[in-house]
């Protein structure tokens, strides 16, 4: 196949530009800090507690549990939705529905003002998370349709680079809303934060539709003349893809490795801000600077690791990056409280490998896939693997924190996930070499 036109490639990359603002502003910087400040009823030392649905939680654990619940829902619904989308050829419609609802849920966070409206914050946070990841898997599934195998590493890296650049631009705007709130007539930093959530809504909606109109119409895997129930067809499509994956030993092992190492990657991304604020006592302004640093360093990281994969191979490059992640987790355990320079240095290291491992993981999977019209269904297995892993990662992180009273042991536990992923990935590499010989 040939790689699509520049207009299509850039349009696809613009979807990362559109939805990555959710990932930065809502899951990584402003909302976690805002949530931690609002969701407080009592303190015991450094631990903050809040009641929700009749139970008392450590507030950071409640946050992690809510995200884990949202990702579990994603893991349950996506396989069916993607198989239906492949069968009917309407994954652009699913993309539009999910990013529209997700962006409106971000706007709904404006009404989360105090403990009385905590339920609004939790509900909108869960809906936005479900819709972000659901729209994302449909976007990912376009990669093998618009890029030739030899171009997928670079095209995938371009998407992540666009996402990092776009999210940094809006983050800077939101940073001004929060830190210079009096310039805009806001009453407090909290109001500046809530206006930032509305800004995410507008950005995600506008650029999401800008991207959507530039993507090609996907081909339907099913027959237009079929009279069967579309749900039945969806399950049949899913079963067909699963039967294919079961016979492909390399892709099965790769998904197993991805399950474990991505458990670590995504948990770090989702829990880093709360770890920095509540465990390391890093001021909010410095946290936001660190997150911006991560995003900026991730841009060259995605391209450098893409180049590395071209020289030594995708699996080998991923193994190097995973080894680096193990060292990061160990270093994160030992960072002293309040040490801002060390926190910045750790953030720069995270940023460099974060961009590379996400971009390369996506393109590696797209290369391992067979030629098929069932791209969304294949990527749903990739996405479900990721989401189930994150559910386990976030639940583990929250549980260990509640059990020990510190998040440091939770960070150290993530190194174990990376090591298991590294071992399984090595077995996938060996199997690939066996089949090649």
C-alpha positions, -999 to 999 in steps of 0.1 A, spaced: 0 0 0 10 37 -4 10 62 24 -19 87 22 -16 123 11 0 150 34 -35 164 40 -48 131 54 -16 124 75 -17 159 90 -54 156 96 -50 123 114 -22 138 135 -44 168 144 -67 144 163 -38 139 187 -35 177 188 -72 179 197 -76 152 224 -41 154 241 -53 186 259 -75 163 279 -46 141 288 -25 170 299 -49 195 315 -74 171 329 -54 140 339 -19 154 344 -18 189 357 -47 213 366 -75 189 374 -56 165 397 -42 195 417 -77 211 418 -93 178 429 -68 172 456 -74 208 470 -112 205 469 -117 169 480 -106 174 516 -126 168 548 -99 159 574 -62 153 576 -40 128 595 -5 140 591 2 142 553 -28 120 545 -61 137 534 -95 119 537 -128 125 520 -162 108 521 -179 96 489 -209 73 486 -209 64 523 -172 55 525 -142 74 536 -113 74 511 -78 88 510 -85 115 484 -57 105 460 -69 69 462 -105 79 454 -91 97 423 -72 66 413 -102 43 418 -125 66 398 -101 65 369 -97 27 372 -135 23 371 -137 45 339 -110 24 322 -127 -8 332 -158 4 314 -137 12 283 -123 -23 284 -158 -38 285 -175 -17 258 -148 -11 232 -144 -46 217 -181 -47 208 -182 -11 195 -150 -14 174 -162 -47 158 -195 -30 149 -176 0 135 -155 -23 114 -185 -43 102 -205 -12 93 -175 10 82 -186 39 105 -158 44 130 -157 81 121 -192 83 136 -180 66 168 -151 90 170 -173 120 167 -198 108 193 -171 100 219 -150 131 215 -181 153 216 -195 138 248 -160 137 263 -153 174 256 -187 184 270 -179 163 302 -147 184 305 -169 215 303 -191 200 330 -162 200 354 -167 238 357 -196 230 381 -174 210 405 -169 238 430 -168 222 465 -175 190 485 -212 193 478 -205 190 441 -179 163 444 -203 139 427 -203 162 396 -165 161 395 -163 123 398 -191 118 373 -177 142 346 -142 129 352 -153 93 346 -173 102 315 -145 123 300 -120 94 306 -143 68 290 -148 91 259 -112 101 256 -99 65 254 -128 53 233 -123 80 206 -86 74 207 -88 37 198 -108 46 166 -82 72 158 -54 47 163 -71 22 140 -67 46 110 -28 43 112 -26 10 92 -51 24 67 -33 57 59 4 47 63 26 21 46 44 -2 70 78 15 64 62 49 73 42 39 104 69 46 130 74 82 117 37 89 111 29 76 146 56 98 160 42 128 142 8 122 158 23 121 193 44 152 185 13 171 173 -4 160 205 24 172 228 27 206 210 -10 213 210 -14 203 246 15 225 257 0 255 239 -34 251 257 -16 243 290 3 276 288 -30 294 283 -46 276 312 -15 282 333 -21 319 329 -58 315 338 -48 299 371 -17 318 381 -28 352 369 -65 349 376 -69 385 386 -60 396 351 -92 380 339 -114 391 367 -116 356 383 -121 354 420 -95 327 427 -71 302 413 -100 277 416 -121 297 392 -92 299 368 -89 262 370 -126 257 362 -124 281 332 -94 259 321 -118 229 320 -141 248 297 -111 257 275 -103 220 271 -139 214 260 -138 241 233 -103 230 220 -112 193 219 -144 199 201 -131 224 175 -99 205 165 -116 171 168 -140 180 140 -112 197 120 -94 163 121 -124 142 114 -133 159 80 -98 151 67 -99 114 75 -109 90 47 -141 70 48 -132 35 62 -142 4 43 -168 -18 58 -157 -54 66 -193 -67 65 -217 -70 36 -241 -41 30 -267 -66 21 -266 -84 54 -299 -85 72 -285 -99 105 -287 -79 137 -258 -55 139 -250 -66 175 -247 -102 163 -225 -91 135 -204 -71 159 -198 -101 181 -190 -123 150 -165 -97 139 -149 -97 173 -147 -135 174 -132 -136 139 -104 -112 149 -97 -131 182 -94 -164 162 -68 -147 140 -48 -133 170 -47 -168 186 -28 -182 157 -2 -154 156 24 -162 183 45 -130 180 16 -106 183 2 -126 212 35 -123 231 38 -86 222 3 -80 236 14 -98 268 45 -77 271 25 -45 263 1 -54 290 27 -53 317 50 -25 307 22 -2 297 6 -9 331 36 10 344 37 38 318 0 47 321 0 45 359 30 69 360 12 93 337 -20 92 357 -6 93 392 25 115 387 9 148 396 -7 136 428 26 119 437 45 151 432 19 172 451 10 150 481 40 128 485 69 150 474 52 183 484 61 200 451 42 234 448 15 234 421 33 260 400 64 238 399 43 207 391 28 224 361 63 235 349 75 199 353 46 185 333 52 211 305 89 200 306 77 164 301 56 173 271 84 193 254 110 167 260 86 140 247 85 156 212 122 149 204 120 117 224 93 103 200 114 110 169 147 99 184 133 65 195 116 62 161 150 66 144 165 41 169 139 15 160 148 20 123 184 12 130 181 -17 155 145 -29 152 113 -21 171 115 -48 197 151 -40 205 144 -3 208 114 -10 231 136 -32 253 161 -4 258 133 21 266 116 -3 291 150 -8 309 152 30 312 117 31 328 128 6 355 156 30 365 131 59 365 108 41 390 137 33 413 149 70 411 114 82 418 113 62 450 144 80 463 135 116 454 135 136 486 105 157 496 105 193 482 136 187 459 124 206 429 155 203 407 156 166 411 119 164 403 125 184 371 153 161 362 132 130 367 104 147 347 127 153 318 137 116 318 101 105 319 92 128 291 119 115 268 110 79 271 72 85 274 69 99 239 90 72 225 74 42 241 38 53 233 46 61 197 67 30 191 42 7 208 14 18 185 34 16 153 49 -18 163 15 -33 168 3 -19 135 32 -36 118 24 -69 134 -12 -68 123 -22 -87 92 -36 -69 61 -73 -65 71 -103 -43 70 -109 -51 107 -84 -24 119 -106 -10 147 -113 -45 160 -76 -53 160 -68 -21 178 -96 -27 203 -75 -57 215 -45 -35 218 -66 -9 236 -84 -33 259 -50 -48 269 -39 -13 278 -70 -4 297 -72 -36 318 -35 -31 326 -42 5 337 -71 -6 358 -48 -31 376 -20 -5 378 -42 22 393 -60 -1 417 -26 -15 429 -12 21 432 -42 32 453 -44 1 474 -6 1 483 -10 38 492 -39 31 515 -21 0 530 12 17 537 3 54 540 28 63 513 29 64 475 66 57 474 62 19 476 35 22 449 61 38 426 86 11 434 61 -16 426 57 -2 391 93 -13 383 81 -49 387 56 -44 359 82 -30 336 106 -59 343 79 -85 336 70 -67 303 107 -67 294 110 -105 299 79 -112 278 90 -88 250 124 -106 248 105 -139 243 85 -122 215 118 -111 199 131 -147 201 100 -160 185 101 -135 157 137 -145 149 127 -182 150 99 -176 125 121 -155 103 148 -182 101 
